[in-house]
Amino acid sequence: MYIVRVDIDDPGCAGTHGWQVRYERPGTQFFSDSRFDHRGHKGTACDSLYAAKLYLQAIWKGRRPRRLPPESPSKAGHTGMTGVRIVWRERKGTSQCSIRVDDLTGKPLANLYVGTTRTATDDRLLAQLAAARRIRADYLVAAGAAGRLPGCPT
């Protein structure tokens, strides 16, 4: 959300002069210099800017949080924790399952092998998933201490 100055001079016309508040929804609000005067006189650029600032303060709800949304349950490889996912790959004629742990930029921190379609079991998958969650949690604690997380002081 911000305020911009609008000055359009059309030859032979009065033109458009004022301030425009721009925001996401519903869009924009224009404050004409000739309308906004509390004394009953023709307004000035300062009067319309003051009205635009008051309007912006009235609709401002603060900054949006910059945290990542929780992982979608419909996403393939969903584990319920952002940065931890189950990956199936075709290798040497068989499907192999592993759990990938990513850092904040999406680069892999760890790749934990679970097994092939023949050797992977639910117990093995749950054990590796618990280990992956510990790795991700430890990484987030270290990243927060180093000031690399959004919103953390450096």
ChimeraX attribute file (.defattr): number of C-alpha atoms within 10 A of each C-alpha:
attribute: neighborCount
match mode: 1-to-1
recipient: residues
	/A:1	12
	/A:2	11
	/A:3	17
	/A:4	13
	/A:5	14
	/A:6	15
	/A:7	11
	/A:8	12
	/A:9	11
	/A:10	9
	/A:11	7
	/A:12	6
	/A:13	8
	/A:14	9
	/A:15	10
	/A:16	14
	/A:17	19
	/A:18	24
	/A:19	25
	/A:20	19
	/A:21	19
	/A:22	16
	/A:23	15
	/A:24	7
	/A:25	7
	/A:26	7
	/A:27	9
	/A:28	13
	/A:29	15
	/A:30	17
	/A:31	22
	/A:32	21
	/A:33	21
	/A:34	16
	/A:35	15
	/A:36	22
	/A:37	17
	/A:38	9
	/A:39	7
	/A:40	8
	/A:41	10
	/A:42	12
	/A:43	17
	/A:44	17
	/A:45	17
	/A:46	14
	/A:47	20
	/A:48	23
	/A:49	22
	/A:50	16
	/A:51	17
	/A:52	24
	/A:53	14
	/A:54	11
	/A:55	14
	/A:56	18
	/A:57	11
	/A:58	9
	/A:59	10
	/A:60	10
	/A:61	8
	/A:62	7
	/A:63	6
	/A:64	6
	/A:65	9
	/A:66	9
	/A:67	9
	/A:68	9
	/A:69	8
	/A:70	9
	/A:71	15
	/A:72	12
	/A:73	10
	/A:74	7
	/A:75	10
	/A:76	10
	/A:77	14
	/A:78	16
	/A:79	17
	/A:80	14
	/A:81	15
	/A:82	18
	/A:83	22
	/A:84	25
	/A:85	22
	/A:86	18
	/A:87	18
	/A:88	15
	/A:89	12
	/A:90	10
	/A:91	9
	/A:92	7
	/A:93	7
	/A:94	11
	/A:95	14
	/A:96	19
	/A:97	20
	/A:98	21
	/A:99	23
	/A:100	21
	/A:101	26
	/A:102	20
	/A:103	16
	/A:104	16
	/A:105	7
	/A:106	9
	/A:107	11
	/A:108	13
	/A:109	16
	/A:110	16
	/A:111	17
	/A:112	17
	/A:113	16
	/A:114	24
	/A:115	16
	/A:116	17
	/A:117	12
	/A:118	9
	/A:119	10
	/A:120	15
	/A:121	13
	/A:122	9
	/A:123	10
	/A:124	14
	/A:125	19
	/A:126	12
	/A:127	12
	/A:128	18
	/A:129	22
	/A:130	12
	/A:131	15
	/A:132	24
	/A:133	20
	/A:134	13
	/A:135	16
	/A:136	23
	/A:137	14
	/A:138	12
	/A:139	17
	/A:140	16
	/A:141	12
	/A:142	13
	/A:143	16
	/A:144	16
	/A:145	13
	/A:146	12
	/A:147	13
	/A:148	14
	/A:149	17
	/A:150	13
	/A:151	11
	/A:152	11
	/A:153	10
	/A:154	10
